[in-house]
Amino acid sequence: MLHSTSVLLAARGLKLFEVARKLPNYGYGQRFTRKTWIRNGHGDDSFWMLTRIIARKEGTRLKAYGRFTWRGVTEEKEREIRGAHKREWKLFAPNAASSPPTGLEGPNDRTRHNRTETPGSSR
């Protein structure tokens, strides 16, 4: 059975850039966390707030920069996001198991909620 590329990527996890590019303004200002932090119990208070993404040269790997918050303490200065190319990133959603995120829904949720129905149309 053949799988689509997006299904295989989702199974393996997504790079920070793959998550960010689906968001408005390429995810600038959004908060992102790593799945390993969530598994280790740091998912509710540890994240990166994305401030910029740049390419060093044409055709080279991208670099992401942001402000880091670890266990609720935010660093003052922007710095390079280490591990941005690892396949374990997701949009930050504190207390995801107990309550829905506020103002940080993913692009699929946003699209679904902004759909308008016309009389006689069905979903």
C-alpha positions as CSV (number, residue, x, y, z in Angstrom):
1,M,0.0,0.0,0.0
2,L,1.4,3.4,-1.0
3,H,1.3,6.4,1.4
4,S,1.3,10.0,0.4
5,T,4.3,12.1,1.3
6,S,2.3,14.1,3.9
7,V,1.2,11.0,5.7
8,L,4.7,9.7,5.9
9,L,6.0,13.1,7.2
10,A,3.2,13.2,9.8
11,A,4.2,9.7,11.0
12,R,7.8,10.7,11.3
13,G,7.1,14.1,12.7
14,L,7.6,17.6,11.3
15,K,10.5,20.0,11.3
16,L,9.9,23.5,12.8
17,F,9.8,25.0,9.3
18,E,7.2,22.5,8.1
19,V,4.9,23.4,10.9
20,A,5.5,27.2,10.6
21,R,4.9,27.4,6.8
22,K,1.3,26.3,7.3
23,L,0.6,29.3,9.6
24,P,-0.2,32.9,8.7
25,N,3.0,35.0,8.4
26,Y,5.1,31.8,8.4
27,G,4.4,31.4,12.1
28,Y,6.2,34.5,13.3
29,G,5.1,35.3,16.8
30,Q,3.7,31.8,17.4
31,R,4.9,29.4,20.0
32,F,6.3,26.0,19.2
33,T,7.4,23.0,21.4
34,R,9.1,19.7,20.8
35,K,7.4,16.4,21.4
36,T,10.3,15.2,23.6
37,W,9.7,18.1,26.0
38,I,6.0,17.0,26.2
39,R,6.9,13.4,26.8
40,N,9.4,14.5,29.6
41,G,6.8,16.6,31.4
42,H,7.9,20.1,30.2
43,G,5.3,20.6,27.5
44,D,3.1,23.0,29.5
45,D,5.8,25.6,30.2
46,S,8.6,25.2,27.7
47,F,8.5,26.6,24.1
48,W,10.1,28.8,21.5
49,M,8.4,32.0,20.2
50,L,9.4,32.3,16.6
51,T,10.8,35.7,15.6
52,R,12.4,35.1,12.2
53,I,13.6,32.6,9.7
54,I,16.5,33.2,7.4
55,A,18.6,31.4,4.7
56,R,22.3,31.9,4.9
57,K,22.8,31.5,1.2
58,E,20.5,30.6,-1.7
59,G,19.6,26.9,-1.5
60,T,21.1,26.3,1.9
61,R,19.3,25.2,5.1
62,L,17.1,27.7,6.8
63,K,17.9,29.0,10.3
64,A,15.2,29.9,12.8
65,Y,15.5,32.4,15.6
66,G,13.3,33.1,18.6
67,R,12.9,33.7,22.3
68,F,13.2,30.6,24.5
69,T,11.1,29.8,27.5
70,W,12.1,26.8,29.6
71,R,10.0,25.8,32.6
72,G,8.2,29.2,32.6
73,V,11.4,31.3,32.5
74,T,11.8,33.4,29.3
75,E,15.2,34.4,28.1
76,E,15.6,38.1,27.3
77,K,17.5,37.8,24.0
78,E,16.6,36.2,20.7
79,R,18.8,33.4,19.7
80,E,19.0,30.6,17.1
81,I,16.6,27.8,17.6
82,R,18.6,24.6,18.0
83,G,17.1,21.4,16.7
84,A,14.8,23.2,14.2
85,H,15.5,20.5,11.6
86,K,14.6,17.7,13.9
87,R,11.2,16.0,13.1
88,E,9.5,16.6,16.4
89,W,7.9,20.0,16.4
90,K,4.3,21.1,17.0
91,L,2.4,24.2,17.7
92,F,2.5,25.0,21.5
93,A,-0.7,24.2,23.3
94,P,-0.4,24.4,27.1
95,N,-2.4,21.9,29.1
96,A,-3.6,20.3,25.8
97,A,-4.9,17.2,27.6
98,S,-7.1,19.2,30.0
99,S,-8.2,22.2,28.1
100,P,-8.2,23.6,24.5
101,P,-5.5,26.1,23.6
102,T,-6.5,29.8,23.6
103,G,-5.7,31.7,20.5
104,L,-3.2,29.1,19.3
105,E,-5.2,26.8,17.1
106,G,-3.5,25.1,14.2
107,P,-4.2,26.1,10.6
108,N,-6.7,23.3,10.0
109,D,-8.8,24.4,13.1
110,R,-8.7,28.0,12.0
111,T,-9.9,27.1,8.4
112,R,-12.7,24.9,9.7
113,H,-14.0,27.6,12.1
114,N,-13.9,30.4,9.5
115,R,-15.9,28.5,6.9
116,T,-19.2,30.1,6.1
117,E,-22.2,28.2,5.1
118,T,-24.6,29.3,2.4
119,P,-28.2,28.3,2.5
120,G,-28.7,24.8,1.1
121,S,-25.0,23.9,1.4
122,S,-23.8,21.0,3.5
123,R,-20.5,20.2,5.1
